[in-house]
Amino acid sequence: MDIPLLELKNVCKSFKLNTGVFSAPLEIKAVDKVSFSLEKGKTLALVGESGCGKSTLARIISRLIYPDSGEILFYGQNIHNKDARFQTDLYRCIQMIFQDPFSSLNPRLSIGASIVEPLENLAKQNTVFGEKWRDKKTRHARVEEMLSLVGLMPEHALRYPHEFSGGQRQRIAIARALICSPELVICDEPVSSLDVSVQAQVLNLLMDLQDRFSTSYLFITHDLNLIGHISDRVAVMKQGRIVEMGNSLDILKHPEHEYTRLLLQNAV
């Protein structure tokens, strides 16, 4: 049996909120026993209202924060183990595209410097993939290739984030996320801050790049109008839990959970 690219098993994460000097901290369950899997080259949409735990789950998978319990398996291996070589591979294999491209780009760095940074970090590591990018000219050629793939020009590498539109900045963020050939890209509300016409362009770009590189996407959104366009499967999240999961078209046409039906009504 093929092993899924990504598999979550009963993942939990809580935060403690101080409510006062004389009161005990309030425990809030942001992620509560979440389980799902994602196949290589496929897209799973994680949908739900703001505050339901989607972004917390994204940060757990990308190892920005750690879960309280449960397992997150990448090709069957726990991503929170202590194997140094495995952790190095994960730096390349799992990347993230954030909601606000402007805040995710360093305003003091040129676009080229921001895009090439992941390759520079990999070049410092003693791995086969890192050795491939130790030559500066090779890294420069890769930056130009990625700019071309996302619809920008090579000369844009010398410009700075404030010189671009929101849609162009998100293209830059996509180029940076894909430059080290990741197998999983976590897209955390990547088009929610863009105009509708620009949203369609960015979504089409993501799908084209997926076809080209066989990349898997975990696509996080609150807008159910998008999921039929980009995702193969959907997981509906409410108050930290997955309440419904299935094929995208089945969920859109025949939602079983009341919360899913409510989200669809609000999306109309």
C-alpha positions in Angstrom: 0.0 0.0 0.0 1.3 3.5 -0.9 2.2 5.7 2.0 0.5 9.1 2.0 2.8 12.2 1.6 1.3 13.7 4.7 -0.7 12.1 7.4 -2.1 13.5 10.7 -3.2 11.3 13.5 -5.2 12.8 16.4 -3.2 16.1 16.5 -4.1 18.4 19.4 -2.9 21.9 20.3 -4.1 24.1 23.2 -3.2 27.6 24.3 -3.5 29.0 27.8 -5.2 32.4 28.1 -4.6 34.5 31.3 -8.0 35.9 32.4 -6.9 37.8 35.5 -4.5 38.0 38.4 -6.7 35.8 40.7 -8.1 33.5 38.0 -6.7 30.3 36.7 -5.5 30.4 33.0 -8.2 29.4 30.5 -7.3 26.6 28.2 -8.4 27.0 24.6 -8.3 24.0 22.3 -7.2 25.4 18.9 -6.8 21.9 17.3 -8.6 19.0 18.7 -7.9 15.4 17.6 -7.5 16.3 13.9 -6.7 13.4 11.5 -6.4 13.4 7.7 -4.1 12.4 4.9 -2.8 14.0 1.7 -1.6 12.1 -1.4 1.4 13.2 -3.5 0.4 15.6 -6.3 -3.0 16.3 -4.8 -4.7 19.3 -3.1 -6.6 19.1 0.1 -8.6 22.2 1.0 -9.0 23.0 4.7 -12.0 25.2 5.1 -13.7 26.9 8.0 -14.4 30.3 9.6 -11.7 32.5 11.1 -10.6 31.3 14.5 -11.5 27.6 13.8 -7.8 26.5 14.0 -6.8 26.3 10.4 -3.7 28.5 10.6 -2.7 26.9 13.9 -2.7 23.5 12.1 -0.7 25.0 9.2 2.0 26.2 11.6 2.1 22.8 13.3 2.7 21.0 10.0 5.3 23.6 9.0 7.0 23.1 12.4 6.6 26.7 13.4 4.9 25.5 16.6 4.7 22.0 18.2 1.5 20.0 18.9 0.6 18.9 22.4 -0.1 15.4 21.2 -0.7 13.3 18.1 1.5 12.5 15.1 2.3 14.3 11.9 3.9 11.9 9.4 5.7 12.8 6.2 6.1 9.7 4.1 5.5 7.7 7.3 8.1 9.5 9.4 7.3 11.8 12.3 8.4 15.3 11.4 9.2 16.1 15.1 11.8 13.4 15.5 15.4 14.3 16.4 17.1 12.9 13.3 19.3 15.8 12.0 19.4 14.6 8.4 15.7 14.1 8.2 15.1 17.5 9.6 17.3 19.0 6.9 15.3 17.3 4.2 12.1 18.7 5.7 13.4 22.2 5.4 13.3 21.7 1.6 10.3 19.4 1.4 7.7 21.5 3.3 7.3 25.2 2.4 4.6 27.8 3.1 2.8 30.6 1.3 1.4 33.2 3.7 -1.8 35.3 3.4 -0.1 38.7 3.2 2.8 38.6 0.8 4.0 42.0 1.7 4.6 41.2 5.4 6.2 37.9 4.4 8.9 39.6 2.3 11.8 41.6 3.8 11.4 45.2 2.6 15.1 45.7 2.9 16.0 42.9 0.5 15.6 42.9 -3.2 13.2 40.3 -4.7 16.1 38.3 -6.0 17.7 38.2 -2.6 14.5 37.0 -0.9 13.8 34.3 -3.5 17.3 32.9 -3.4 17.6 32.8 0.4 16.2 29.2 0.8 18.8 27.9 -1.7 21.6 29.8 0.2 20.5 28.1 3.4 20.4 24.7 1.7 23.9 25.3 0.2 25.3 25.6 3.8 24.1 22.1 4.6 26.0 18.9 4.1 23.5 17.2 1.8 23.4 16.2 -1.9 20.7 18.7 -2.6 22.7 21.4 -0.7 25.8 20.7 -2.8 23.9 21.3 -6.0 23.3 24.9 -5.0 26.7 25.9 -3.7 27.6 27.6 -7.0 26.3 31.2 -7.1 25.7 31.2 -10.8 23.5 28.1 -10.5 21.5 29.8 -7.8 21.1 33.0 -9.9 19.9 31.0 -12.9 17.4 29.2 -10.7 16.0 32.6 -9.5 15.6 33.7 -13.1 13.8 30.4 -14.0 11.4 30.8 -11.1 10.6 34.4 -11.9 9.8 33.4 -15.4 7.6 30.5 -14.3 5.4 32.8 -12.1 5.0 35.4 -14.9 7.7 37.9 -13.9 10.8 39.2 -15.7 14.5 38.4 -14.7 15.2 42.1 -14.2 12.5 42.2 -11.5 15.0 40.4 -9.2 16.7 43.8 -8.6 13.5 45.5 -7.4 12.1 45.7 -3.9 8.7 44.6 -2.5 7.1 48.0 -2.4 7.6 48.4 -6.2 5.1 45.6 -6.9 1.3 45.1 -6.8 -0.3 42.7 -4.4 -0.8 40.0 -7.1 2.9 40.4 -8.2 4.1 40.1 -4.6 2.1 36.9 -4.2 3.7 35.5 -7.3 7.1 36.4 -5.8 6.1 34.5 -2.6 5.1 31.5 -4.7 8.5 31.6 -6.5 10.3 31.6 -3.2 8.2 28.7 -1.8 8.8 26.6 -4.9 12.5 27.4 -5.6 13.9 24.5 -3.6 11.4 22.0 -5.2 9.3 21.2 -2.1 6.9 18.2 -2.1 4.3 19.9 0.1 3.3 23.6 0.0 1.0 24.9 2.7 -1.1 27.8 1.2 -2.5 29.8 4.1 -5.3 32.0 2.6 -3.0 32.9 -0.3 -5.6 34.8 -2.3 -7.9 36.3 0.3 -6.2 39.7 0.2 -6.3 40.0 -3.6 -8.9 41.3 -6.0 -11.2 38.7 -7.5 -9.6 38.9 -11.0 -6.2 38.6 -9.5 -7.3 35.7 -7.3 -8.2 33.7 -10.5 -4.8 34.4 -12.0 -2.9 33.3 -8.9 -5.1 30.1 -8.5 -4.4 29.2 -12.2 -0.7 29.7 -11.6 -0.7 27.4 -8.6 -2.5 24.7 -10.6 -0.1 25.1 -13.5 2.9 24.8 -11.2 1.3 21.7 -9.5 1.0 20.0 -12.9 4.6 20.9 -13.7 6.2 19.8 -10.5 3.7 17.3 -9.0 3.6 19.4 -5.8 1.0 18.7 -3.1 -1.0 21.6 -1.7 -2.7 22.0 1.7 -4.9 24.9 0.7 -6.4 26.8 3.6 -9.3 29.1 3.0 -12.6 30.3 4.4 -14.1 30.8 0.9 -15.9 27.7 -0.3 -16.2 29.2 -3.8 -12.6 28.4 -4.3 -12.4 24.8 -3.3 -14.1 23.3 -6.4 -11.6 25.2 -8.6 -8.4 24.0 -7.0 -8.9 21.1 -4.6 -9.4 17.3 -4.9 -10.6 16.8 -1.4 -12.0 19.0 1.3 -11.8 18.9 5.1 -14.3 21.2 6.9 -13.0 22.5 10.3 -15.1 23.9 13.1 -13.8 24.9 16.6 -10.6 22.9 16.1 -12.2 19.7 14.8 -12.8 18.2 11.4 -16.6 17.8 11.1 -16.8 16.7 7.4 -14.3 15.4 4.8 -14.7 14.1 1.3 -14.4 14.7 -2.4 -14.7 18.4 -3.3 -17.6 18.1 -5.7 -19.5 15.8 -3.3 -19.1 18.3 -0.5 -20.2 21.2 -2.6 -23.3 19.4 -4.1 -24.3 17.2 -1.1 -22.9 18.5 2.2 -23.9 16.3 5.1 -23.0 18.5 8.1 -25.1 21.4 9.1 -22.0 23.6 9.5 -20.9 22.8 6.0 -24.3 23.8 4.6 -24.1 27.1 6.6 -20.7 27.9 5.1 -22.0 27.2 1.6 -25.0 29.5 2.2 -22.7 32.3 3.4 -20.5 31.8 0.3 -23.3 32.5 -2.1 
